Amino acid sequence: MPISFEHVSYIYSKGTPYEYKALDDVCLDIEEGKMTAVIGQTGSGKSTLVQHLNALLLPETGTVKVLDRTITASEKPKRLKSLRGDVGLVFQFPEYQLFEETVLKDVAFGPKNFGASEEEAKKRALNALKLVGLGEEYCERSPLELSGGQKRRIAIAGILAMNPKVLVLDEPTAGLDPKGTESMMKLFHELNRGHGKTILIVTHDMEQVFRYCDRVIVMEDGKVRVHTDTETFFRNPAACQEMHILPPALIRMKELLKENGFEVPDDILSIDALADCIARQVKKHG
Amino acid sequence: MGNITLGRYIPLDSPIHKMDPRAKIMAMLLVLIAIFFPAGWTGYAIIFAAAALTIIIGKLSFTFIWKAMKPMLFMLAFLFVINAFLLKTGDPLFTVGSFTLYSDAVFQTLYIAVRLLLMVMITTCLTATTKPLDMTLGIEDLLKPFQKIHVPAHEIAMLISIALRFIPDLIDETQRIIKAQESRGVDLQEGKLTDRIMAILSLIVPLFVSAFQRAEDLANAMEARGYAPGEKRTRYKVLKMEGRDYILLAGAVLLLAGMVWLAYFR
């Protein structure tokens, strides 16, 4: 198991009137090589959870194990740096972290911090920019003058250039247009399938979870409410509703069809298969 | 950064919290002036007692005051060293080599320390018990008479309230950017000088970019809702002086008068 949480709790502003328990005795194993979605309502502890993965936050109690490293409350900051190279964390609205004069320099900033030579960092930056779909013509432009979507890509390239084994994304598509969202999700899918990266993605979009993710973690009041594979998770739409989660359109469509007397097998998970299935039944009844 | 106590509002429920901000600001100014009269140790003891009483009624803790005082200690130590070398009056206390410490150096520093402590106590009584927005309402009202001599009272109050309103946001933003850059391997604690400069740049540039962005958004949002500084405006919250506010003011005036008497007429 590359990532596991053992009885992890985290409290914000401990010992003040603002004290707030964000994680409460979380036990969790995250599989290597999978794409896992973390969902849950605002304030359920999603962001706090993912910030433990590269030790930006240290657990108040309990231990986090990430790639053979064990993180506890008494961790020394020195040992954490190399971990941050292995677990790339992309924050919400990462475009706000851009600061260099040129796109290339900004993307190369991460690898240089982790000890890559100038040449090596540049090579990795070019590679990462290609991955996110930005050509060499952007390299010498100022990141601050580009559009929001392009800035986001550059910021993500900045993390990819560190070549992390685990990629953690906190709402990476928030505020992007549908086309931008689609190509962003395809990129993450490709990084997972093609490059074998373990991906953890915090999201509110159930269509994304349904289409791209293998596993689902539902957080609620600082606890893990559900941890299962996507298919099983959406097989029970009633349970989703109970957790205030609106299932994806296809699942809702299937429910409606079932209510109206159609026979819809559980293993139909694409719109085409569903259309075929309905067509057959309609024909049969003539 | 969560440990900054000087000037922070503590949401509690006490008679001091409920007082009119105008009364509190006026009382604070009067007592601050009172501190600067050379009324001797008796005077300071009286002011200390008054401030301590306010703190107790305001349900504030003395550890909170002490925390607010802490950053001043370094300054006081520095002052003491300078006084020790420069003030050569009073009785010699002891001699080490060619250096002699005189009693005036000690008393002067102590005097300033006490004044500073009293000032921190009094200002904390105001800031910890008054919501930033109430404070600006109070400031605006108190500046109103000066509008006759073209002091832009409303604009000043609006400036202050916007600045205060954005402090927590900017602190959050800074922490967010620190975390984002730490995730990219920035090390703020150690490293070579060039690396450290780079690390600080990686914080400051994004912080400025987002601060300017926020300022522009806010300006547009205000204009879109028809905000114009000179216009006559009504208020949602209307300040009203009550009995306890007059008692506070009377107390402050009495304190000031007492200090003047102790200093010059005794």
HADDOCK unambig.tbl for C-alpha pairs under 7 A between the chains (distance, minus, plus):
assign (segid A and resid 56 and name CA) (segid B and resid 179 and name CA) 6.72 0.50 0.50
assign (segid A and resid 81 and name CA) (segid B and resid 185 and name CA) 6.32 0.50 0.50
assign (segid A and resid 84 and name CA) (segid B and resid 183 and name CA) 5.72 0.50 0.50
assign (segid A and resid 84 and name CA) (segid B and resid 185 and name CA) 6.46 0.50 0.50
assign (segid A and resid 85 and name CA) (segid B and resid 185 and name CA) 6.84 0.50 0.50
assign (segid A and resid 88 and name CA) (segid B and resid 183 and name CA) 6.79 0.50 0.50
assign (segid A and resid 89 and name CA) (segid B and resid 183 and name CA) 6.06 0.50 0.50
assign (segid A and resid 91 and name CA) (segid B and resid 180 and name CA) 6.42 0.50 0.50
assign (segid A and resid 96 and name CA) (segid B and resid 206 and name CA) 5.80 0.50 0.50
assign (segid A and resid 97 and name CA) (segid B and resid 177 and name CA) 6.19 0.50 0.50
assign (segid A and resid 97 and name CA) (segid B and resid 180 and name CA) 6.54 0.50 0.50
assign (segid A and resid 97 and name CA) (segid B and resid 181 and name CA) 6.85 0.50 0.50
assign (segid A and resid 97 and name CA) (segid B and resid 206 and name CA) 5.77 0.50 0.50
assign (segid A and resid 98 and name CA) (segid B and resid 206 and name CA) 6.39 0.50 0.50
assign (segid A and resid 99 and name CA) (segid B and resid 202 and name CA) 5.79 0.50 0.50
assign (segid A and resid 99 and name CA) (segid B and resid 205 and name CA) 5.47 0.50 0.50
assign (segid A and resid 99 and name CA) (segid B and resid 206 and name CA) 5.79 0.50 0.50
assign (segid A and resid 110 and name CA) (segid B and resid 184 and name CA) 4.77 0.50 0.50
assign (segid A and resid 110 and name CA) (segid B and resid 185 and name CA) 6.04 0.50 0.50
assign (segid A and resid 113 and name CA) (segid B and resid 185 and name CA) 5.24 0.50 0.50
assign (segid A and resid 113 and name CA) (segid B and resid 186 and name CA) 6.36 0.50 0.50
assign (segid A and resid 114 and name CA) (segid B and resid 185 and name CA) 6.15 0.50 0.50
assign (segid A and resid 159 and name CA) (segid B and resid 184 and name CA) 6.68 0.50 0.50
